[in-house]
Structure formats: C-alpha cells, structure tokens
C-alpha cells in the first residue's frame, strides 16, 4: 500500500490502521520515516485479509509535534481464483395431491456448468432420486423443480443436490405428508320404505388407499327435497371399510347421502326413503250379515283415501274406498262396511296419502274373515 509522509524536520514514525469498518481495529507495526523536510514515499503490506471483502484503511504518522492522519480509504480484496461448488436451497413442495407433488428449490451454479436432482424417500434413508437436469452456468440462483409420483397418506423426506466440476452440494432435508386419496365409497339402504316412526339403516364401505379408517358423515334432505342437506351423524369406517348408520323415528320422507371426508371429499348418490303411513285394521261382525273394517292411521294424513281389498286367486282386488278423517293431532281413522261372504276371505286396507303430505301409502296387516254359517 503506497503513500507519503513528510516529517517536517522532526523524527517521525508511521503505521496503517485498517479493518472491515471505519472503526478499523487493526494496525501495522510502527515504521521510521526519518526527520527530513521533504515527503518520503512509503509502502506498507497488509496481510491476513479475507478474500472478496471490503476494508477501510488510513495512514497515521507521529512525531514530537503531534499526530497526522490521512483520509479514510477503502479497498476490496479479490475473489478467489479457486472455483466453488454450487450453492443450493431446498424449497417447499408445490401442488401437493394424494398421488403427485412438485419439489422445488434454487441452485446457484457459481459460473460452472451445473446439474441438479432431488433425493427423497419414505424412511430414514433418501434412497430414491430424480434424473439429473442441467441448471446452466450462471452466477445467480435459479429456481428448479421436479415432479414426483406419490403414495397417498405417506410421509416423505427430500433434499436438493447440485453438482459441478468444483464439487457437490446438498441442501437441508425437508418433509411432507401426502393427503389421503379420495375414498372408494359405496352406500345402500336396508329398505327404501319405512313405516311412520320406524327406523332406517344405511350402510356401505369407505376406503382410502386400500384401507379403512375414513371419516364418514350421513346427511339428509327432508321432503319436499328442495332445501339443503343437513348433517345427521358421523362415524369412522372400520379397518375393512365398512360403516353403518341407524336413523330412528322417521316422521317424514327424506333423501339420505354419505360424505367421505377425504381430500378431496367424496359424496355418494342421494337415496330416497319413503315414510309410509301406519295402518291399523280391526274387523267386526255387524248386524244383517255385515262386516265393518276400521282402524287408525298414523300420522294424521288429511285428505287420504282408504281402500279395502280382498284376495282373489292370489292377488288383492279393491272392493270399496272411503275417506280418512282426522282424529286428534297425530292420527286419522277410517271405516268401511261390506256384506259378509259365505266363504272365508282375506282382507287388507291400503291408505294412500296426498302426494304433498310427504308420506307414502301404507298397508295394513292381512285379516282373515270366516264365511257365514249356513242358516244365518
């Protein structure tokens, strides 16, 4: 480092202060500049400097008259001539799905032709790898990525690796868990017709990635099927995928469906359960060879029609119809009277509610009636 010192006729020494800031912190040993009256050319070597670093320095001279300091100057040490391996950063995953993902990161080739790949695995060892891909020979970090095929519901570990003629660099390890695959979902009803206040059983199978343990939700949409579905109950499918729901006390026709809460969620088809009217039947012998059929109907199905049927040659034939009349808040009643027959017969009553009631037609039990005795 060259410079000049003018002793101004007094014995003078000098040194150089230097450091990475203008606070310096380092100095060279004192040197003799003589006692002349003219500027003296000096040169000082600085050693132990860090490569590719900016340093502050100044010249300081001392004699009996005082201390003189030069202005602050700076220098930057040269970059190393030895090539360096690429710099890498392992980035986060992107577009994560049950069976696919994109791994990301950055690579700085540092001026040398560089290639990169990702190492990954499901255990403690990263024993799988993507193909080597060129990252160029620039001096700035460039984004890189690689697509993987995954197994659903599996934890993976990965890192980015880059290599050039100067060496190989590995980024830090990161991890992620692939989502569960959409469920394979089946759904069926034990029966699609249930008596009023009866119970319906819905069952099926829900598996994801070949295994059970899927969260399943039962939803219903009440008659007239124009509103949204509402949650009824939830469960978790067994190890074999099986599940079932029991819905008690059905009061109105509904649509039922099941939603498997995987990613993405899977929704079954909606199946309709018709709630049928409960029809009672009592047969009573009346005077003048008459038989009266009567019974209660639940719920109170205003405007319904009751049809009395008799079995003829293996099928039922309608004999007479009557209106069903309300009787209290939750029930109705019908009465039908016919002439008694001389031969034994089997009867039943069908009650057909209005389509706007939200109930399906109900059928009573079958009632055998003995024939009239001779002479009666």
C-alpha positions as CSV (number, residue, x, y, z in Angstrom):
1,X,0.0,0.0,0.0
2,X,1.9,3.2,-1.2
3,X,1.8,6.7,0.4
4,X,4.0,9.6,1.5
5,X,5.0,11.0,4.9
6,X,6.6,14.5,5.4
7,X,8.4,14.5,8.8
8,X,8.7,18.4,8.7
9,X,12.3,18.2,10.2
10,X,11.3,16.0,13.2
11,X,11.9,12.3,13.9
12,X,8.7,10.6,12.7
13,X,7.2,7.2,12.7
14,X,4.1,5.9,10.9
15,X,1.7,2.9,10.7
16,X,-1.6,2.0,8.9
17,X,-4.9,1.4,10.6
18,X,-7.3,-0.9,8.8
19,X,-10.5,-3.0,9.3
20,X,-13.8,-4.0,7.7
21,X,-15.5,-0.8,9.1
22,X,-14.2,2.8,9.5
23,X,-13.7,1.9,13.2
24,X,-10.6,0.0,11.9
25,X,-9.5,-2.2,14.8
26,X,-6.2,-3.5,13.3
27,X,-2.8,-1.7,12.7
28,X,0.6,-2.4,11.3
29,X,3.8,-2.1,13.3
30,X,5.4,1.3,13.6
31,X,8.0,2.2,10.9
32,X,10.6,5.1,10.7
33,X,10.0,7.9,8.3
34,X,13.2,9.8,9.2
35,X,13.5,13.6,10.1
36,X,13.8,15.3,6.8
37,X,12.0,18.3,5.4
38,X,10.5,16.6,2.2
39,X,7.8,14.0,1.7
40,X,9.1,10.4,1.9
41,X,7.5,7.6,-0.2
42,X,6.4,4.7,1.9
43,X,4.8,1.3,1.2
44,X,3.1,-1.0,3.7
45,X,1.9,-4.6,3.1
46,X,-1.3,-5.7,4.8
47,X,-1.6,-9.5,5.5
48,X,-4.2,-11.9,6.8
49,X,-7.0,-10.3,4.8
50,X,-10.2,-12.2,3.9
51,X,-11.0,-12.8,0.2
52,X,-13.8,-10.9,-1.6
53,X,-14.1,-8.4,1.4
54,X,-14.2,-4.6,1.6
55,X,-11.6,-3.0,4.0
56,X,-11.2,0.6,5.4
57,X,-7.7,2.0,6.0
58,X,-5.7,5.2,6.7
59,X,-2.1,6.2,7.2
60,X,-1.1,7.6,10.7
61,X,2.2,9.5,11.3
62,X,3.6,10.6,14.7
63,X,6.4,13.0,15.9
64,X,7.1,15.4,18.7
65,X,4.8,18.0,17.2
66,X,1.7,15.7,17.2
67,X,-0.2,13.0,15.1
68,X,-1.3,13.3,11.5
69,X,-3.9,11.1,9.9
70,X,-4.8,10.6,6.2
71,X,-8.4,10.4,4.9
72,X,-10.3,7.1,5.1
73,X,-9.8,5.0,2.0
74,X,-11.3,1.6,1.0
75,X,-10.2,-1.5,-0.9
76,X,-11.8,-4.8,-1.8
77,X,-9.8,-8.0,-1.8
78,X,-10.1,-10.2,-4.9
79,X,-12.4,-13.1,-5.3
80,X,-10.7,-16.5,-5.0
81,X,-9.5,-18.0,-8.2
82,X,-10.4,-21.5,-6.9
83,X,-13.8,-22.4,-8.3
84,X,-16.5,-23.2,-5.7
85,X,-19.2,-25.9,-5.7
86,X,-22.8,-24.7,-6.5
87,X,-25.0,-23.2,-3.8
88,X,-28.4,-24.9,-3.2
89,X,-31.5,-24.3,-1.2
90,X,-34.2,-27.0,-0.7
91,X,-37.5,-25.3,-1.2
92,X,-41.1,-26.2,-0.1
93,X,-43.4,-28.6,-2.1
94,X,-45.9,-27.3,-4.6
95,X,-49.2,-28.7,-6.0
96,X,-49.4,-31.4,-3.3
97,X,-52.0,-34.1,-4.1
98,X,-52.6,-37.6,-2.9
99,X,-50.6,-39.1,-5.8
100,X,-48.4,-36.3,-7.0
101,X,-46.3,-33.3,-5.9
102,X,-43.7,-30.8,-7.3
103,X,-40.4,-30.4,-5.3
104,X,-38.8,-27.0,-5.5
105,X,-35.5,-25.3,-4.7
106,X,-32.8,-22.9,-6.0
107,X,-29.4,-23.6,-7.5
108,X,-26.5,-21.1,-8.0
109,X,-24.0,-22.7,-10.4
110,X,-21.3,-20.1,-9.5
111,X,-20.1,-19.8,-13.1
112,X,-19.7,-23.5,-13.8
113,X,-21.9,-26.0,-15.7
114,X,-24.1,-27.5,-13.1
115,X,-26.7,-30.3,-12.9
116,X,-29.2,-30.9,-10.1
117,X,-31.5,-33.6,-8.8
118,X,-33.7,-34.3,-5.8
119,X,-33.1,-37.2,-3.4
120,X,-36.1,-38.5,-1.4
121,X,-37.5,-41.4,0.5
122,X,-40.2,-42.6,2.9
123,X,-37.9,-43.8,5.7
124,X,-34.7,-42.6,7.3
125,X,-32.7,-43.0,4.1
126,X,-33.2,-40.9,0.9
127,X,-32.8,-43.9,-1.3
128,X,-34.7,-42.6,-4.4
129,X,-33.7,-39.8,-6.8
130,X,-34.9,-37.9,-9.7
131,X,-33.0,-37.6,-13.0
132,X,-30.1,-35.1,-13.3
133,X,-31.2,-31.9,-15.0
134,X,-29.0,-29.0,-16.3
135,X,-29.1,-25.8,-14.2
136,X,-26.8,-23.7,-16.5
137,X,-23.5,-22.0,-15.7
138,X,-24.7,-18.6,-14.3
139,X,-23.6,-16.8,-11.2
140,X,-27.1,-16.2,-9.7
141,X,-29.6,-18.5,-8.0
142,X,-32.1,-20.0,-10.4
143,X,-35.4,-21.8,-9.4
144,X,-35.6,-25.5,-10.1
145,X,-38.3,-28.2,-9.6
146,X,-39.1,-31.8,-10.2
147,X,-42.4,-33.8,-10.3
148,X,-42.9,-36.9,-8.2
149,X,-45.5,-39.7,-8.2
150,X,-46.6,-40.5,-4.6
151,X,-48.4,-43.0,-2.5
152,X,-51.4,-41.4,-0.7
153,X,-51.2,-40.8,3.1
154,X,-47.4,-41.3,3.3
155,X,-44.7,-39.2,4.9
156,X,-41.8,-38.3,2.6
157,X,-38.4,-36.6,3.2
158,X,-36.3,-34.9,0.5
159,X,-33.5,-32.6,-0.3
160,X,-31.9,-30.9,-3.4
161,X,-28.5,-31.8,-4.7
162,X,-26.4,-29.9,-7.3
163,X,-23.0,-30.9,-8.8
164,X,-20.3,-29.3,-10.9
165,X,-16.6,-29.7,-11.6
166,X,-15.9,-27.9,-8.4
167,X,-17.8,-30.4,-6.3
168,X,-21.3,-31.4,-5.0
169,X,-23.6,-29.6,-2.6
170,X,-26.7,-31.0,-0.8
171,X,-29.4,-28.8,0.7
172,X,-31.0,-29.3,4.0
173,X,-33.7,-32.0,4.3
174,X,-37.4,-31.2,4.4
175,X,-40.5,-33.4,4.7
176,X,-44.2,-33.5,3.8
177,X,-47.1,-36.0,4.1
178,X,-49.2,-36.8,1.0
179,X,-53.0,-36.4,1.5
180,X,-55.3,-39.3,1.7
181,X,-56.7,-40.3,-1.7
182,X,-60.4,-39.8,-2.5
183,X,-62.4,-42.6,-0.9
184,X,-63.9,-45.6,-2.7
185,X,-67.4,-45.1,-1.4
186,X,-70.5,-47.3,-1.5
187,X,-73.9,-46.5,0.1
188,X,-77.1,-48.5,0.3
189,X,-80.3,-48.6,2.4
190,X,-81.6,-51.6,4.2
191,X,-85.1,-50.6,2.9
192,X,-86.3,-47.6,0.9
193,X,-89.8,-47.7,2.6
194,X,-90.1,-47.3,6.4
195,X,-93.3,-47.2,8.5
196,X,-94.0,-43.9,10.2
197,X,-91.8,-43.6,13.4
198,X,-89.8,-46.6,12.1
199,X,-86.0,-47.0,11.8
200,X,-83.9,-46.9,8.7
201,X,-80.4,-48.4,8.4
202,X,-77.9,-47.0,5.9
203,X,-74.6,-48.9,5.4
204,X,-71.8,-49.3,2.9
205,X,-68.0,-49.2,2.6
206,X,-65.5,-46.3,2.6
207,X,-61.8,-47.0,1.9
208,X,-58.9,-44.8,1.0
209,X,-55.6,-46.1,-0.4
210,X,-56.9,-49.6,0.2
211,X,-57.6,-49.2,3.9
212,X,-60.5,-48.2,6.1
213,X,-60.5,-45.6,8.9
214,X,-62.2,-43.0,6.8
215,X,-64.4,-40.3,8.4
216,X,-67.9,-40.6,7.1
217,X,-70.9,-38.3,7.6
218,X,-74.5,-39.1,7.0
219,X,-76.6,-36.2,5.6
220,X,-80.3,-35.8,4.9
221,X,-82.6,-33.6,2.9
222,X,-86.3,-33.6,4.2
223,X,-89.3,-33.7,2.0
224,X,-90.1,-31.8,-0.4
225,X,-86.4,-32.2,-1.2
226,X,-85.8,-28.5,-2.1
227,X,-83.6,-27.4,0.8
228,X,-80.0,-28.2,1.7
229,X,-78.7,-31.4,3.1
230,X,-78.0,-31.4,6.9
231,X,-75.7,-33.5,9.0
232,X,-77.3,-36.3,10.9
233,X,-74.4,-38.4,12.3
234,X,-70.8,-39.2,11.7
235,X,-68.6,-42.3,12.2
236,X,-65.3,-43.8,11.1
237,X,-65.2,-46.8,8.8
238,X,-63.8,-50.0,10.2
239,X,-60.4,-51.4,9.0
240,X,-62.2,-53.3,6.2
241,X,-64.0,-50.1,5.2
242,X,-67.5,-51.0,6.5
243,X,-69.7,-48.5,8.2
244,X,-73.4,-48.2,9.1
245,X,-75.9,-45.6,10.4
246,X,-79.2,-46.1,12.2
247,X,-81.7,-43.3,11.9
248,X,-84.6,-43.8,14.4
249,X,-88.1,-42.4,14.4
250,X,-88.6,-41.5,10.8
251,X,-91.5,-39.0,10.6
252,X,-91.3,-37.8,7.0
253,X,-89.8,-39.0,3.7
254,X,-86.2,-37.9,3.3
255,X,-83.2,-38.2,0.9
256,X,-80.0,-39.6,2.5
257,X,-76.4,-39.4,1.3
258,X,-73.0,-40.1,2.7
259,X,-69.9,-37.9,2.5
260,X,-66.4,-39.4,2.9
261,X,-64.1,-36.7,4.4
262,X,-61.0,-37.4,2.4
263,X,-59.1,-34.9,0.2
264,X,-60.9,-34.2,-1.9
265,X,-64.2,-35.2,-0.2
266,X,-66.4,-37.9,-1.9
267,X,-70.2,-37.7,-1.9
268,X,-72.4,-40.7,-2.6
269,X,-75.6,-40.6,-4.6
270,X,-78.7,-39.5,-2.7
271,X,-81.2,-42.3,-1.9
272,X,-84.8,-41.6,-1.0
273,X,-86.5,-43.2,2.0
274,X,-90.3,-43.1,1.8
275,X,-92.1,-43.0,5.2
276,X,-95.3,-45.0,4.9
277,X,-98.4,-44.4,6.9
278,X,-99.1,-46.9,9.7
279,X,-102.5,-48.5,9.1
280,X,-104.4,-50.4,11.8
281,X,-107.1,-52.9,10.9
282,X,-109.9,-54.3,13.1
283,X,-112.8,-56.4,11.6
284,X,-116.1,-56.5,13.4
285,X,-119.2,-58.6,12.6
286,X,-122.2,-56.4,12.4
287,X,-125.9,-57.0,12.2
288,X,-127.7,-58.1,9.0
289,X,-124.7,-60.1,7.8
290,X,-122.4,-57.1,7.6
291,X,-118.7,-56.8,8.4
292,X,-117.2,-53.5,9.4
293,X,-113.5,-52.7,8.9
294,X,-111.9,-49.8,10.8
295,X,-108.6,-48.6,12.1
296,X,-106.3,-45.7,12.9
297,X,-103.8,-44.2,10.5
298,X,-100.7,-42.5,11.7
299,X,-99.8,-39.8,11.2
300,X,-102.9,-37.7,10.7
301,X,-103.0,-37.8,6.9
302,X,-105.6,-35.3,5.9
303,X,-107.2,-36.0,2.5
304,X,-106.0,-39.6,2.3
305,X,-108.1,-42.4,0.9
306,X,-108.6,-45.9,2.4
307,X,-109.1,-48.8,0.0
308,X,-110.4,-52.2,1.3
309,X,-109.1,-55.1,-0.7
310,X,-109.9,-58.8,-0.8
311,X,-107.5,-61.5,-2.0
312,X,-108.8,-63.2,-5.1
313,X,-106.9,-66.0,-6.8
314,X,-103.6,-64.9,-5.3
315,X,-103.9,-61.2,-5.8
316,X,-105.8,-58.4,-4.0
317,X,-108.7,-56.7,-5.6
318,X,-110.2,-53.4,-4.4
319,X,-113.8,-53.6,-3.1
320,X,-114.6,-50.2,-1.6
321,X,-112.9,-46.9,-0.8
322,X,-113.6,-44.3,1.9
323,X,-112.1,-41.1,3.1
324,X,-109.7,-41.0,6.0
325,X,-110.8,-38.5,8.6
326,X,-108.6,-36.7,11.2
327,X,-108.9,-37.9,14.8
328,X,-106.7,-36.0,17.1
329,X,-103.4,-34.3,16.4
330,X,-101.4,-37.3,15.2
331,X,-103.8,-39.8,13.8
332,X,-106.7,-40.3,11.5
333,X,-109.4,-43.0,11.2
334,X,-111.3,-44.8,8.5
335,X,-114.4,-47.1,8.5
336,X,-115.6,-49.3,5.7
337,X,-118.6,-51.7,5.9
338,X,-119.3,-54.5,3.4
339,X,-121.7,-57.5,3.2
340,X,-120.4,-60.7,4.8
341,X,-119.5,-63.6,2.5
342,X,-120.4,-67.2,2.8
343,X,-116.8,-68.3,2.1
344,X,-113.8,-67.4,4.1
345,X,-111.7,-64.5,2.7
346,X,-108.6,-62.5,3.5
347,X,-108.7,-58.7,3.5
348,X,-106.4,-55.7,3.9
349,X,-106.6,-51.9,3.8
350,X,-104.3,-49.6,1.8
351,X,-104.2,-45.9,2.8
352,X,-102.9,-43.5,0.1
353,X,-102.0,-40.0,1.4
354,X,-101.9,-37.0,-0.8
355,X,-98.6,-36.6,-2.6
356,X,-98.0,-33.3,-0.9
357,X,-98.0,-34.9,2.6
358,X,-94.5,-36.3,2.4
359,X,-95.7,-39.8,3.2
360,X,-96.1,-42.9,1.1
361,X,-99.1,-45.3,1.1
362,X,-99.3,-47.7,3.9
363,X,-100.7,-51.2,4.0
364,X,-102.4,-52.9,7.0
365,X,-101.9,-56.4,8.1
366,X,-103.9,-59.1,6.4
367,X,-107.1,-60.0,8.1
368,X,-108.8,-63.4,7.5
369,X,-112.7,-63.4,7.9
370,X,-114.6,-66.7,8.3
371,X,-117.5,-67.3,6.0
372,X,-121.1,-67.3,7.2
373,X,-122.6,-70.4,8.6
374,X,-125.5,-72.0,6.8
375,X,-128.8,-70.8,8.0
376,X,-127.5,-67.4,9.2
